[in-house]
Amino acid sequence: MALTKADFAEKLFEELGLNKREAKEMVELFFEEIKAALETGEQVKISGFGKFELRDKSSRPGRNPKTGEEIPITARRVVTFRAGQKLKARVEAYAGTQ
Amino acid sequence: MTKSELIEALAKQQPYLALKDVELAVKCLVEQMNQALSSGERIEIRGFGSFSLHLRAPRIGRNPKTGETVALSKKYVPHFKPGKELRDRVDALREKHDIAD
């Protein structure tokens, strides 16, 4: 089961004693604020987690993998995420399910 | 934008919460995300994106200094896939804003 906004809000309610409305709003605002920064070209670094970076891609030739038809891929700006050292180390320690 | 700038921005929008509480809330959110990913759990935020783990297969590596070969076991790395709303919004204003830290 994936973690969702509702799970985050529940935790804020349980651990910090925010009321349910405040908790829900905090979670919404948290992600909205990051989106708003990225939207205006600002990269976002959350220490202890990672960095949301922006990259401008120039246009390049592409192909429809189904039909083989050539279609140009337009220039665009994309978001990438680079996990921080701490998160990388913690995830590396995860051995997997088998 | 840094974490402390994010905390300030959030505090401005929630005047009824003390800065300290906003700080704790952000800390709690970050810890939850770290916790989920390091136990192999996915995170799905509608409109923002999803975080999951990608498997890196075991491989024979090489110490670039000594040339010695080293066996590297399989490992997981965090991966983020931006959601449609985030992708669209970031791309829509690219001509108006340069990329900045």
N, CA and C atoms of all chains as a GROMACS GRO file, in nm:
protein
  597
    1MET      N    1   0.084  -0.121   0.000
    1MET     CA    2   0.000   0.000   0.000
    1MET      C    3   0.087   0.126   0.000
    2ALA      N    4   0.056   0.213  -0.092
    2ALA     CA    5   0.134   0.337  -0.100
    2ALA      C    6   0.087   0.437   0.004
    3LEU      N    7   0.181   0.520   0.047
    3LEU     CA    8   0.150   0.628   0.141
    3LEU      C    9   0.086   0.744   0.064
    4THR      N   10  -0.023   0.799   0.117
    4THR     CA   11  -0.091   0.909   0.049
    4THR      C   12  -0.102   1.031   0.141
    5LYS      N   13  -0.159   1.138   0.086
    5LYS     CA   14  -0.176   1.261   0.165
    5LYS      C   15  -0.255   1.236   0.292
    6ALA      N   16  -0.354   1.147   0.283
    6ALA     CA   17  -0.436   1.118   0.402
    6ALA      C   18  -0.351   1.057   0.513
    7ASP      N   19  -0.255   0.970   0.476
    7ASP     CA   20  -0.167   0.910   0.577
    7ASP      C   21  -0.079   1.015   0.643
    8PHE      N   22  -0.028   1.107   0.561
    8PHE     CA   23   0.056   1.214   0.616
    8PHE      C   24  -0.024   1.298   0.715
    9ALA      N   25  -0.146   1.334   0.676
    9ALA     CA   26  -0.231   1.418   0.762
    9ALA      C   27  -0.263   1.346   0.893
   10GLU      N   28  -0.290   1.219   0.883
   10GLU     CA   29  -0.322   1.139   1.002
   10GLU      C   30  -0.205   1.143   1.102
   11LYS      N   31  -0.085   1.132   1.048
   11LYS     CA   32   0.035   1.134   1.133
   11LYS      C   33   0.053   1.271   1.201
   12LEU      N   34   0.026   1.377   1.127
   12LEU     CA   35   0.038   1.511   1.186
   12LEU      C   36  -0.064   1.530   1.298
   13PHE      N   37  -0.180   1.470   1.279
   13PHE     CA   38  -0.285   1.474   1.380
   13PHE      C   39  -0.241   1.397   1.505
   14GLU      N   40  -0.190   1.276   1.481
   14GLU     CA   41  -0.149   1.190   1.594
   14GLU      C   42  -0.027   1.242   1.667
   15GLU      N   43   0.075   1.283   1.589
   15GLU     CA   44   0.203   1.314   1.653
   15GLU      C   45   0.217   1.457   1.700
   16LEU      N   46   0.153   1.550   1.627
   16LEU     CA   47   0.171   1.691   1.664
   16LEU      C   48   0.047   1.752   1.724
   17GLY      N   49  -0.063   1.677   1.720
   17GLY     CA   50  -0.185   1.731   1.777
   17GLY      C   51  -0.249   1.842   1.696
   18LEU      N   52  -0.210   1.855   1.568
   18LEU     CA   53  -0.285   1.948   1.482
   18LEU      C   54  -0.426   1.890   1.469
   19ASN      N   55  -0.527   1.978   1.456
   19ASN     CA   56  -0.659   1.920   1.434
   19ASN      C   57  -0.667   1.869   1.291
   20LYS      N   58  -0.769   1.791   1.262
   20LYS     CA   59  -0.774   1.723   1.132
   20LYS      C   60  -0.771   1.820   1.014
   21ARG      N   61  -0.839   1.933   1.031
   21ARG     CA   62  -0.844   2.032   0.924
   21ARG      C   63  -0.706   2.095   0.902
   22GLU      N   64  -0.642   2.131   1.013
   22GLU     CA   65  -0.508   2.190   1.004
   22GLU      C   66  -0.409   2.092   0.941
   23ALA      N   67  -0.420   1.967   0.983
   23ALA     CA   68  -0.328   1.864   0.935
   23ALA      C   69  -0.343   1.846   0.783
   24LYS      N   70  -0.468   1.840   0.739
   24LYS     CA   71  -0.495   1.820   0.597
   24LYS      C   72  -0.443   1.939   0.517
   25GLU      N   73  -0.468   2.059   0.570
   25GLU     CA   74  -0.426   2.180   0.502
   25GLU      C   75  -0.274   2.189   0.495
   26MET      N   76  -0.208   2.149   0.602
   26MET     CA   77  -0.062   2.154   0.606
   26MET      C   78  -0.003   2.065   0.499
   27VAL      N   79  -0.058   1.947   0.484
   27VAL     CA   80  -0.007   1.853   0.383
   27VAL      C   81  -0.029   1.910   0.243
   28GLU      N   82  -0.150   1.963   0.219
   28GLU     CA   83  -0.179   2.024   0.088
   28GLU      C   84  -0.081   2.136   0.058
   29LEU      N   85  -0.064   2.226   0.157
   29LEU     CA   86   0.020   2.343   0.138
   29LEU      C   87   0.166   2.305   0.116
   30PHE      N   88   0.211   2.204   0.187
   30PHE     CA   89   0.349   2.157   0.175
   30PHE      C   90   0.382   2.123   0.029
   31PHE      N   91   0.298   2.040  -0.031
   31PHE     CA   92   0.325   2.000  -0.169
   31PHE      C   93   0.296   2.114  -0.266
   32GLU      N   94   0.193   2.194  -0.236
   32GLU     CA   95   0.160   2.306  -0.324
   32GLU      C   96   0.274   2.409  -0.326
   33GLU      N   97   0.333   2.433  -0.212
   33GLU     CA   98   0.441   2.531  -0.202
   33GLU      C   99   0.562   2.486  -0.286
   34ILE      N  100   0.592   2.358  -0.282
   34ILE     CA  101   0.704   2.305  -0.362
   34ILE      C  102   0.671   2.319  -0.512
   35LYS      N  103   0.547   2.286  -0.547
   35LYS     CA  104   0.507   2.299  -0.688
   35LYS      C  105   0.517   2.443  -0.734
   36ALA      N  106   0.470   2.537  -0.648
   36ALA     CA  107   0.471   2.679  -0.684
   36ALA      C  108   0.613   2.730  -0.705
   37ALA      N  109   0.706   2.686  -0.620
   37ALA     CA  110   0.845   2.727  -0.635
   37ALA      C  111   0.901   2.674  -0.767
   38LEU      N  112   0.880   2.547  -0.794
   38LEU     CA  113   0.932   2.485  -0.916
   38LEU      C  114   0.872   2.552  -1.040
   39GLU      N  115   0.745   2.586  -1.029
   39GLU     CA  116   0.675   2.649  -1.141
   39GLU      C  117   0.741   2.780  -1.182
   40THR      N  118   0.795   2.854  -1.082
   40THR     CA  119   0.858   2.981  -1.114
   40THR      C  120   1.010   2.966  -1.128
   41GLY      N  121   1.054   2.846  -1.156
   41GLY     CA  122   1.194   2.823  -1.190
   41GLY      C  123   1.285   2.803  -1.070
   42GLU      N  124   1.226   2.798  -0.951
   42GLU     CA  125   1.307   2.784  -0.831
   42GLU      C  126   1.326   2.637  -0.795
   43GLN      N  127   1.449   2.592  -0.784
   43GLN     CA  128   1.474   2.455  -0.742
   43GLN      C  129   1.455   2.447  -0.592
   44VAL      N  130   1.419   2.330  -0.542
   44VAL     CA  131   1.384   2.318  -0.401
   44VAL      C  132   1.471   2.213  -0.333
   45LYS      N  133   1.542   2.257  -0.230
   45LYS     CA  134   1.628   2.163  -0.157
   45LYS      C  135   1.574   2.140  -0.017
   46ILE      N  136   1.535   2.017   0.010
   46ILE     CA  137   1.485   1.982   0.142
   46ILE      C  138   1.595   1.903   0.212
   47SER      N  139   1.666   1.967   0.304
   47SER     CA  140   1.778   1.896   0.365
   47SER      C  141   1.725   1.778   0.444
   48GLY      N  142   1.798   1.668   0.439
   48GLY     CA  143   1.754   1.545   0.504
   48GLY      C  144   1.665   1.462   0.414
   49PHE      N  145   1.634   1.512   0.294
   49PHE     CA  146   1.550   1.436   0.201
   49PHE      C  147   1.612   1.435   0.062
   50GLY      N  148   1.610   1.550  -0.005
   50GLY     CA  149   1.667   1.554  -0.138
   50GLY      C  150   1.637   1.686  -0.206
   51LYS      N  151   1.674   1.694  -0.334
   51LYS     CA  152   1.659   1.820  -0.406
   51LYS      C  153   1.577   1.798  -0.532
   52PHE      N  154   1.477   1.887  -0.550
   52PHE     CA  155   1.399   1.886  -0.674
   52PHE      C  156   1.465   1.985  -0.768
   53GLU      N  157   1.516   1.933  -0.878
   53GLU     CA  158   1.590   2.016  -0.972
   53GLU      C  159   1.510   2.035  -1.100
   54LEU      N  160   1.547   2.140  -1.173
   54LEU     CA  161   1.481   2.169  -1.300
   54LEU      C  162   1.582   2.158  -1.412
   55ARG      N  163   1.535   2.111  -1.525
   55ARG     CA  164   1.623   2.099  -1.640
   55ARG      C  165   1.551   2.142  -1.766
   56ASP      N  166   1.616   2.224  -1.845
   56ASP     CA  167   1.557   2.261  -1.974
   56ASP      C  168   1.610   2.165  -2.079
   57LYS      N  169   1.517   2.099  -2.147
   57LYS     CA  170   1.555   2.002  -2.251
   57LYS      C  171   1.529   2.065  -2.387
   58SER      N  172   1.624   2.051  -2.477
   58SER     CA  173   1.596   2.102  -2.611
   58SER      C  174   1.517   1.997  -2.689
   59SER      N  175   1.459   2.038  -2.799
   59SER     CA  176   1.375   1.944  -2.875
   59SER      C  177   1.465   1.840  -2.940
   60ARG      N  178   1.410   1.723  -2.962
   60ARG     CA  179   1.487   1.615  -3.022
   60ARG      C  180   1.393   1.526  -3.101
   61PRO      N  181   1.450   1.453  -3.197
   61PRO     CA  182   1.361   1.364  -3.273
   61PRO      C  183   1.315   1.249  -3.187
   62GLY      N  184   1.189   1.216  -3.195
   62GLY     CA  185   1.135   1.102  -3.121
   62GLY      C  186   1.066   1.008  -3.216
   63ARG      N  187   1.009   0.904  -3.158
   63ARG     CA  188   0.947   0.802  -3.242
   63ARG      C  189   0.830   0.742  -3.166
   64ASN      N  190   0.723   0.720  -3.230
   64ASN     CA  191   0.613   0.646  -3.167
   64ASN      C  192   0.655   0.499  -3.163
   65PRO      N  193   0.674   0.445  -3.042
   65PRO     CA  194   0.728   0.309  -3.033
   65PRO      C  195   0.634   0.205  -3.094
   66LYS      N  196   0.506   0.238  -3.100
   66LYS     CA  197   0.411   0.141  -3.156
   66LYS      C  198   0.414   0.138  -3.308
   67THR      N  199   0.410   0.257  -3.368
   67THR     CA  200   0.399   0.262  -3.514
   67THR      C  201   0.533   0.285  -3.582
   68GLY      N  202   0.635   0.328  -3.504
   68GLY     CA  203   0.765   0.356  -3.566
   68GLY      C  204   0.768   0.492  -3.632
   69GLU      N  205   0.656   0.561  -3.626
   69GLU     CA  206   0.644   0.691  -3.691
   69GLU      C  207   0.732   0.795  -3.620
   70GLU      N  208   0.800   0.879  -3.695
   70GLU     CA  209   0.885   0.982  -3.634
   70GLU      C  210   0.804   1.104  -3.597
   71ILE      N  211   0.816   1.147  -3.468
   71ILE     CA  212   0.749   1.269  -3.423
   71ILE      C  213   0.850   1.348  -3.341
   72PRO      N  214   0.863   1.478  -3.368
   72PRO     CA  215   0.959   1.556  -3.289
   72PRO      C  216   0.911   1.571  -3.145
   73ILE      N  217   1.004   1.562  -3.048
   73ILE     CA  218   0.972   1.589  -2.908
   73ILE      C  219   1.007   1.735  -2.884
   74THR      N  220   0.910   1.813  -2.840
   74THR     CA  221   0.931   1.957  -2.827
   74THR      C  222   1.022   1.989  -2.709
   75ALA      N  223   1.081   2.109  -2.710
   75ALA     CA  224   1.162   2.156  -2.598
   75ALA      C  225   1.073   2.166  -2.476
   76ARG      N  226   1.126   2.133  -2.362
   76ARG     CA  227   1.045   2.138  -2.240
   76ARG      C  228   1.131   2.152  -2.116
   77ARG      N  229   1.065   2.189  -2.006
   77ARG     CA  230   1.133   2.195  -1.877
   77ARG      C  231   1.082   2.079  -1.792
   78VAL      N  232   1.174   2.006  -1.732
   78VAL     CA  233   1.134   1.889  -1.652
   78VAL      C  234   1.188   1.898  -1.510
   79VAL      N  235   1.121   1.826  -1.420
   79VAL     CA  236   1.163   1.820  -1.280
   79VAL      C  237   1.235   1.688  -1.257
   80THR      N  238   1.350   1.693  -1.191
   80THR     CA  239   1.414   1.568  -1.150
   80THR      C  240   1.436   1.574  -1.000
   81PHE      N  241   1.447   1.458  -0.939
   81PHE     CA  242   1.470   1.452  -0.794
   81PHE      C  243   1.602   1.383  -0.768
   82ARG      N  244   1.685   1.446  -0.685
   82ARG     CA  245   1.809   1.380  -0.642
   82ARG      C  246   1.801   1.357  -0.493
   83ALA      N  247   1.799   1.230  -0.455
   83ALA     CA  248   1.791   1.196  -0.313
   83ALA      C  249   1.918   1.243  -0.243
   84GLY      N  250   1.903   1.288  -0.120
   84GLY     CA  251   2.018   1.329  -0.040
   84GLY      C  252   2.092   1.209   0.016
   85GLN      N  253   2.211   1.235   0.070
   85GLN     CA  254   2.296   1.129   0.124
   85GLN      C  255   2.223   1.041   0.225
   86LYS      N  256   2.152   1.109   0.316
   86LYS     CA  257   2.088   1.037   0.426
   86LYS      C  258   1.982   0.940   0.374
   87LEU      N  259   1.899   0.990   0.281
   87LEU     CA  260   1.793   0.904   0.225
   87LEU      C  261   1.854   0.790   0.145
   88LYS      N  262   1.956   0.821   0.065
   88LYS     CA  263   2.022   0.717  -0.015
   88LYS      C  264   2.076   0.606   0.074
   89ALA      N  265   2.141   0.647   0.183
   89ALA     CA  266   2.201   0.549   0.273
   89ALA      C  267   2.092   0.462   0.338
   90ARG      N  268   1.982   0.526   0.376
   90ARG     CA  269   1.875   0.449   0.441
   90ARG      C  270   1.811   0.352   0.344
   91VAL      N  271   1.793   0.395   0.220
   91VAL     CA  272   1.730   0.309   0.120
   91VAL      C  273   1.823   0.193   0.081
   92GLU      N  274   1.953   0.223   0.077
   92GLU     CA  275   2.049   0.118   0.044
   92GLU      C  276   2.048   0.007   0.148
   93ALA      N  277   2.019   0.046   0.271
   93ALA     CA  278   2.016  -0.053   0.379
   93ALA      C  279   1.893  -0.143   0.370
   94TYR      N  280   1.795  -0.101   0.288
   94TYR     CA  281   1.675  -0.182   0.271
   94TYR      C  282   1.708  -0.302   0.184
   95ALA      N  283   1.682  -0.422   0.235
   95ALA     CA  284   1.728  -0.542   0.165
   95ALA      C  285   1.628  -0.592   0.061
   96GLY      N  286   1.510  -0.535   0.060
   96GLY     CA  287   1.410  -0.584  -0.035
   96GLY      C  288   1.319  -0.684   0.030
   97THR      N  289   1.224  -0.736  -0.047
   97THR     CA  290   1.121  -0.822   0.011
   97THR      C  291   1.159  -0.969   0.013
   98GLN      N  292   1.247  -1.010  -0.079
   98GLN     CA  293   1.283  -1.153  -0.077
   98GLN      C  294   1.400  -1.176   0.019
   99MET      N  295   1.497   2.735  -0.330
   99MET     CA  296   1.424   2.736  -0.203
   99MET      C  297   1.480   2.627  -0.112
  100THR      N  298   1.504   2.664   0.012
  100THR     CA  299   1.555   2.568   0.109
  100THR      C  300   1.443   2.525   0.202
  101LYS      N  301   1.473   2.428   0.287
  101LYS     CA  302   1.371   2.381   0.380
  101LYS      C  303   1.325   2.494   0.472
  102SER      N  304   1.419   2.576   0.519
  102SER     CA  305   1.376   2.682   0.611
  102SER      C  306   1.292   2.788   0.540
  103GLU      N  307   1.322   2.814   0.411
  103GLU     CA  308   1.238   2.908   0.335
  103GLU      C  309   1.100   2.850   0.312
  104LEU      N  310   1.096   2.719   0.290
  104LEU     CA  311   0.967   2.652   0.274
  104LEU      C  312   0.885   2.662   0.403
  105ILE      N  313   0.952   2.643   0.516
  105ILE     CA  314   0.884   2.653   0.646
  105ILE      C  315   0.827   2.794   0.667
  106GLU      N  316   0.907   2.895   0.631
  106GLU     CA  317   0.860   3.034   0.645
  106GLU      C  318   0.739   3.061   0.556
  107ALA      N  319   0.746   3.012   0.433
  107ALA     CA  320   0.636   3.033   0.339
  107ALA      C  321   0.508   2.967   0.391
  108LEU      N  322   0.523   2.847   0.447
  108LEU     CA  323   0.406   2.776   0.500
  108LEU      C  324   0.349   2.848   0.622
  109ALA      N  325   0.439   2.900   0.706
  109ALA     CA  326   0.395   2.968   0.827
  109ALA      C  327   0.314   3.092   0.792
  110LYS      N  328   0.355   3.162   0.686
  110LYS     CA  329   0.283   3.282   0.642
  110LYS      C  330   0.140   3.249   0.603
  111GLN      N  331   0.124   3.131   0.546
  111GLN     CA  332  -0.010   3.094   0.500
  111GLN      C  333  -0.095   3.033   0.609
  112GLN      N  334  -0.033   3.005   0.723
  112GLN     CA  335  -0.110   2.949   0.834
  112GLN      C  336  -0.084   3.029   0.960
  113PRO      N  337  -0.136   3.152   0.961
  113PRO     CA  338  -0.104   3.246   1.070
  113PRO      C  339  -0.148   3.196   1.207
  114TYR      N  340  -0.241   3.103   1.209
  114TYR     CA  341  -0.288   3.054   1.339
  114TYR      C  342  -0.197   2.946   1.397
  115LEU      N  343  -0.092   2.908   1.321
  115LEU     CA  344   0.004   2.810   1.375
  115LEU      C  345   0.136   2.880   1.406
  116ALA      N  346   0.198   2.845   1.517
  116ALA     CA  347   0.328   2.902   1.551
  116ALA      C  348   0.434   2.848   1.455
  117LEU      N  349   0.535   2.929   1.429
  117LEU     CA  350   0.644   2.888   1.339
  117LEU      C  351   0.700   2.752   1.383
  118LYS      N  352   0.713   2.737   1.512
  118LYS     CA  353   0.767   2.613   1.570
  118LYS      C  354   0.684   2.491   1.528
  119ASP      N  355   0.552   2.509   1.527
  119ASP     CA  356   0.464   2.398   1.488
  119ASP      C  357   0.478   2.365   1.341
  120VAL      N  358   0.494   2.468   1.259
  120VAL     CA  359   0.512   2.445   1.115
  120VAL      C  360   0.643   2.370   1.094
  121GLU      N  361   0.745   2.412   1.169
  121GLU     CA  362   0.876   2.348   1.161
  121GLU      C  363   0.864   2.199   1.196
  122LEU      N  364   0.793   2.171   1.304
  122LEU     CA  365   0.774   2.032   1.347
  122LEU      C  366   0.695   1.953   1.243
  123ALA      N  367   0.596   2.018   1.184
  123ALA     CA  368   0.513   1.950   1.084
  123ALA      C  369   0.597   1.911   0.962
  124VAL      N  370   0.680   2.004   0.916
  124VAL     CA  371   0.764   1.975   0.799
  124VAL      C  372   0.863   1.863   0.832
  125LYS      N  373   0.920   1.870   0.950
  125LYS     CA  374   1.012   1.766   0.995
  125LYS      C  375   0.942   1.630   0.995
  126CYS      N  376   0.820   1.629   1.044
  126CYS     CA  377   0.741   1.507   1.053
  126CYS      C  378   0.710   1.453   0.913
  127LEU      N  379   0.676   1.541   0.820
  127LEU     CA  380   0.646   1.499   0.683
  127LEU      C  381   0.770   1.438   0.617
  128VAL      N  382   0.884   1.507   0.634
  128VAL     CA  383   1.008   1.459   0.573
  128VAL      C  384   1.046   1.322   0.633
  129GLU      N  385   1.031   1.310   0.764
  129GLU     CA  386   1.065   1.185   0.828
  129GLU      C  387   0.974   1.071   0.780
  130GLN      N  388   0.847   1.102   0.761
  130GLN     CA  389   0.755   1.000   0.710
  130GLN      C  390   0.793   0.952   0.571
  131MET      N  391   0.835   1.047   0.488
  131MET     CA  392   0.874   1.009   0.352
  131MET      C  393   1.000   0.924   0.354
  132ASN      N  394   1.098   0.967   0.435
  132ASN     CA  395   1.221   0.888   0.449
  132ASN      C  396   1.191   0.747   0.500
  133GLN      N  397   1.106   0.744   0.603
  133GLN     CA  398   1.069   0.619   0.667
  133GLN      C  399   1.001   0.523   0.568
  134ALA      N  400   0.906   0.578   0.492
  134ALA     CA  401   0.832   0.495   0.396
  134ALA      C  402   0.928   0.437   0.292
  135LEU      N  403   1.009   0.523   0.233
  135LEU     CA  404   1.098   0.476   0.127
  135LEU      C  405   1.201   0.377   0.179
  136SER      N  406   1.252   0.401   0.300
  136SER     CA  407   1.354   0.310   0.348
  136SER      C  408   1.295   0.178   0.397
  137SER      N  409   1.161   0.168   0.399
  137SER     CA  410   1.103   0.035   0.426
  137SER      C  411   1.036  -0.019   0.300
  138GLY      N  412   1.070   0.041   0.186
  138GLY     CA  413   1.024  -0.014   0.058
  138GLY      C  414   0.884   0.026   0.019
  139GLU      N  415   0.827   0.124   0.091
  139GLU     CA  416   0.690   0.163   0.062
  139GLU      C  417   0.686   0.279  -0.038
  140ARG      N  418   0.593   0.274  -0.133
  140ARG     CA  419   0.578   0.384  -0.228
  140ARG      C  420   0.505   0.502  -0.165
  141ILE      N  421   0.524   0.621  -0.223
  141ILE     CA  422   0.450   0.739  -0.180
  141ILE      C  423   0.380   0.793  -0.305
  142GLU      N  424   0.250   0.817  -0.295
  142GLU     CA  425   0.177   0.869  -0.411
  142GLU      C  426   0.101   0.995  -0.374
  143ILE      N  427   0.141   1.108  -0.430
  143ILE     CA  428   0.075   1.235  -0.403
  143ILE      C  429   0.012   1.284  -0.533
  144ARG      N  430  -0.119   1.278  -0.538
  144ARG     CA  431  -0.192   1.318  -0.660
  144ARG      C  432  -0.155   1.461  -0.701
  145GLY      N  433  -0.118   1.478  -0.826
  145GLY     CA  434  -0.085   1.611  -0.878
  145GLY      C  435   0.059   1.653  -0.853
  146PHE      N  436   0.126   1.582  -0.763
  146PHE     CA  437   0.266   1.614  -0.733
  146PHE      C  438   0.357   1.511  -0.796
  147GLY      N  439   0.335   1.385  -0.757
  147GLY     CA  440   0.416   1.279  -0.816
  147GLY      C  441   0.424   1.159  -0.724
  148SER      N  442   0.502   1.061  -0.764
  148SER     CA  443   0.518   0.944  -0.679
  148SER      C  444   0.665   0.913  -0.658
  149PHE      N  445   0.693   0.862  -0.539
  149PHE     CA  446   0.828   0.819  -0.504
  149PHE      C  447   0.826   0.668  -0.491
  150SER      N  448   0.927   0.603  -0.546
  150SER     CA  449   0.936   0.458  -0.531
  150SER      C  450   1.084   0.420  -0.531
  151LEU      N  451   1.110   0.292  -0.518
  151LEU     CA  452   1.248   0.246  -0.522
  151LEU      C  453   1.275   0.177  -0.655
  152HIS      N  454   1.392   0.199  -0.708
  152HIS     CA  455   1.435   0.126  -0.827
  152HIS      C  456   1.550   0.034  -0.787
  153LEU      N  457   1.546  -0.086  -0.842
  153LEU     CA  458   1.650  -0.185  -0.810
  153LEU      C  459   1.770  -0.167  -0.901
  154ARG      N  460   1.887  -0.163  -0.841
  154ARG     CA  461   2.011  -0.166  -0.920
  154ARG      C  462   2.068  -0.306  -0.906
  155ALA      N  463   2.089  -0.372  -1.020
  155ALA     CA  464   2.135  -0.510  -1.020
  155ALA      C  465   2.278  -0.519  -0.963
  156PRO      N  466   2.314  -0.636  -0.907
  156PRO     CA  467   2.451  -0.652  -0.861
  156PRO      C  468   2.547  -0.640  -0.979
  157ARG      N  469   2.665  -0.588  -0.957
  157ARG     CA  470   2.759  -0.574  -1.069
  157ARG      C  471   2.902  -0.578  -1.016
  158ILE      N  472   2.992  -0.599  -1.109
  158ILE     CA  473   3.133  -0.594  -1.073
  158ILE      C  474   3.181  -0.452  -1.096
  159GLY      N  475   3.222  -0.388  -0.990
  159GLY     CA  476   3.271  -0.250  -1.003
  159GLY      C  477   3.422  -0.249  -1.001
  160ARG      N  478   3.476  -0.130  -1.013
  160ARG     CA  479   3.619  -0.117  -1.016
  160ARG      C  480   3.658   0.006  -0.935
  161ASN      N  481   3.758  -0.009  -0.852
  161ASN     CA  482   3.809   0.108  -0.781
  161ASN      C  483   3.889   0.192  -0.880
  162PRO      N  484   3.840   0.312  -0.911
  162PRO     CA  485   3.904   0.389  -1.017
  162PRO      C  486   4.048   0.427  -0.983
  163LYS      N  487   4.083   0.428  -0.856
  163LYS     CA  488   4.220   0.465  -0.817
  163LYS      C  489   4.316   0.349  -0.837
  164THR      N  490   4.275   0.230  -0.789
  164THR     CA  491   4.368   0.117  -0.790
  164THR      C  492   4.342   0.020  -0.906
  165GLY      N  493   4.224   0.033  -0.970
  165GLY     CA  494   4.192  -0.060  -1.078
  165GLY      C  495   4.142  -0.194  -1.028
  166GLU      N  496   4.142  -0.211  -0.897
  166GLU     CA  497   4.097  -0.334  -0.833
  166GLU      C  498   3.947  -0.358  -0.860
  167THR      N  499   3.907  -0.481  -0.887
  167THR     CA  500   3.764  -0.508  -0.905
  167THR      C  501   3.699  -0.534  -0.769
  168VAL      N  502   3.575  -0.490  -0.757
  168VAL     CA  503   3.497  -0.508  -0.635
  168VAL      C  504   3.359  -0.560  -0.672
  169ALA      N  505   3.314  -0.661  -0.600
  169ALA     CA  506   3.178  -0.711  -0.625
  169ALA      C  507   3.079  -0.621  -0.553
  170LEU      N  508   2.986  -0.562  -0.626
  170LEU     CA  509   2.885  -0.476  -0.565
  170LEU      C  510   2.752  -0.550  -0.565
  171SER      N  511   2.691  -0.560  -0.448
  171SER     CA  512   2.565  -0.634  -0.441
  171SER      C  513   2.451  -0.546  -0.491
  172LYS      N  514   2.335  -0.606  -0.513
  172LYS     CA  515   2.219  -0.530  -0.561
  172LYS      C  516   2.183  -0.424  -0.458
  173LYS      N  517   2.127  -0.315  -0.505
  173LYS     CA  518   2.082  -0.214  -0.410
  173LYS      C  519   1.961  -0.141  -0.464
  174TYR      N  520   1.890  -0.071  -0.376
  174TYR     CA  521   1.776   0.010  -0.418
  174TYR      C  522   1.814   0.157  -0.414
  175VAL      N  523   1.759   0.232  -0.509
  175VAL     CA  524   1.777   0.378  -0.509
  175VAL      C  525   1.640   0.445  -0.518
  176PRO      N  526   1.625   0.561  -0.449
  176PRO     CA  527   1.497   0.632  -0.454
  176PRO      C  528   1.472   0.688  -0.594
  177HIS      N  529   1.347   0.688  -0.636
  177HIS     CA  530   1.311   0.742  -0.766
  177HIS      C  531   1.185   0.826  -0.754
  178PHE      N  532   1.182   0.940  -0.824
  178PHE     CA  533   1.065   1.027  -0.823
  178PHE      C  534   1.011   1.042  -0.964
  179LYS      N  535   0.880   1.022  -0.977
  179LYS     CA  536   0.816   1.045  -1.107
  179LYS      C  537   0.717   1.160  -1.089
  180PRO      N  538   0.745   1.275  -1.152
  180PRO     CA  539   0.655   1.389  -1.134
  180PRO      C  540   0.515   1.358  -1.187
  181GLY      N  541   0.414   1.409  -1.118
  181GLY     CA  542   0.275   1.390  -1.162
  181GLY      C  543   0.241   1.486  -1.274
  182LYS      N  544   0.127   1.463  -1.336
  182LYS     CA  545   0.089   1.541  -1.454
  182LYS      C  546   0.077   1.690  -1.425
  183GLU      N  547   0.012   1.723  -1.312
  183GLU     CA  548  -0.006   1.866  -1.281
  183GLU      C  549   0.130   1.935  -1.264
  184LEU      N  550   0.221   1.873  -1.191
  184LEU     CA  551   0.354   1.932  -1.170
  184LEU      C  552   0.428   1.945  -1.304
  185ARG      N  553   0.423   1.841  -1.384
  185ARG     CA  554   0.490   1.845  -1.516
  185ARG      C  555   0.437   1.961  -1.599
  186ASP      N  556   0.304   1.972  -1.604
  186ASP     CA  557   0.243   2.075  -1.687
  186ASP      C  558   0.273   2.215  -1.636
  187ARG      N  559   0.262   2.234  -1.505
  187ARG     CA  560   0.283   2.367  -1.448
  187ARG      C  561   0.427   2.414  -1.467
  188VAL      N  562   0.523   2.324  -1.445
  188VAL     CA  563   0.664   2.360  -1.458
  188VAL      C  564   0.698   2.396  -1.602
  189ASP      N  565   0.638   2.324  -1.694
  189ASP     CA  566   0.668   2.348  -1.834
  189ASP      C  567   0.599   2.474  -1.886
  190ALA      N  568   0.482   2.503  -1.832
  190ALA     CA  569   0.401   2.614  -1.884
  190ALA      C  570   0.471   2.749  -1.869
  191LEU      N  571   0.547   2.766  -1.759
  191LEU     CA  572   0.605   2.898  -1.733
  191LEU      C  573   0.755   2.904  -1.764
  192ARG      N  574   0.805   2.804  -1.836
  192ARG     CA  575   0.951   2.798  -1.854
  192ARG      C  576   1.007   2.919  -1.929
  193GLU      N  577   0.927   2.980  -2.017
  193GLU     CA  578   0.978   3.095  -2.093
  193GLU      C  579   0.983   3.220  -2.005
  194LYS      N  580   0.905   3.219  -1.897
  194LYS     CA  581   0.895   3.338  -1.812
  194LYS      C  582   1.000   3.341  -1.702
  195HIS      N  583   1.044   3.224  -1.658
  195HIS     CA  584   1.135   3.219  -1.543
  195HIS      C  585   1.260   3.138  -1.574
  196ASP      N  586   1.376   3.196  -1.544
  196ASP     CA  587   1.499   3.119  -1.554
  196ASP      C  588   1.509   3.024  -1.436
  197ILE      N  589   1.590   2.921  -1.450
  197ILE     CA  590   1.610   2.826  -1.341
  197ILE      C  591   1.704   2.888  -1.238
  198ALA      N  592   1.663   2.885  -1.112
  198ALA     CA  593   1.746   2.940  -1.005
  198ALA      C  594   1.738   2.852  -0.881
  199ASP      N  595   1.837   2.867  -0.793
  199ASP     CA  596   1.834   2.786  -0.670
  199ASP      C  597   1.745   2.848  -0.564
   0.00000   0.00000   0.00000
